[in-house]
Amino acid sequence: MEKEEKKFENIENIDENIVNREEMIGEDSPISEDIPDTECTNSQLIQENKQLKEKITELEDQLREMQNAARVIKATFENYKMDVDKQLRDISRSTILRIIKTLLPIIDDFKRAFKHYEASNNLEEFYNGTQKIFEKFIRILENEGLQVIDTSGKFDPFNHEAFDKEEREDVDEYSILEVIEDGYTFKGQVVKPAKVKVAIKPRKSRCNQEDEDKSSDMSE
């Protein structure tokens, strides 16, 4: 009987030791808490790394697509630019050719006038014929859009160039007194301003006017 009681006591002691160890492990040891957290963190990192790689691959694919699209757009633009340049050259060439064709009869008229003068030596007929050729030449240019700049009014810096000036009291200041060279516009755009002589007030009149202005200012 004593032997059996000792066996039971030993078994109870073993059970108590096991319980005490489990309590110690549960209370004091951090291993039971750290191991599951570490495994969870590693799993999350692996998942995030995988997602980042997939995102990088996706962005690289998008970048390649954008680069290819940019190359296509650049090539298309270069081809378009070349086509436009060619069209402009063709238009310019055809325009020049059309104007040359309209001027060819003028060359023929001059040749006939020179030939007639060599045969007749009539200077008056030659002058009259040359005058008609000149008028015909001007009409051709006007039909193409060339116009002589009007110089009947006062000086306009956008259309006229003051080539000379003259002090005058009998006309308004900046009136155009004389046309030195005609000016021209082509379809509304100035291609050559008219060179003109402009009237200005004499110095004495200008000084008197300035004195009068000063006197009026002082009286006020």
Buried (B, 14 or more C-beta within 10 A) or exposed (E): EEEEEEEEEEEEEEEEEEEEEEEEEEEEEEEEEEEEEEEEEEEEEEEEEEEEEEEEEEEEEEEEEEEEEEEEEEEEEEEEEEEEEEEEEEEEEEEEEEEEEBEEEBEEBBEEBEEBBEEEEEEEEBEEBBEEBEEEBEEBBEEBEBBBBEBEEBBBEEBBBBBEBEEBEEEEBBBBBEBEEEBBBEEEEBEEBBBBBBBBBEEEEEEEEEEEEEEEEEEE
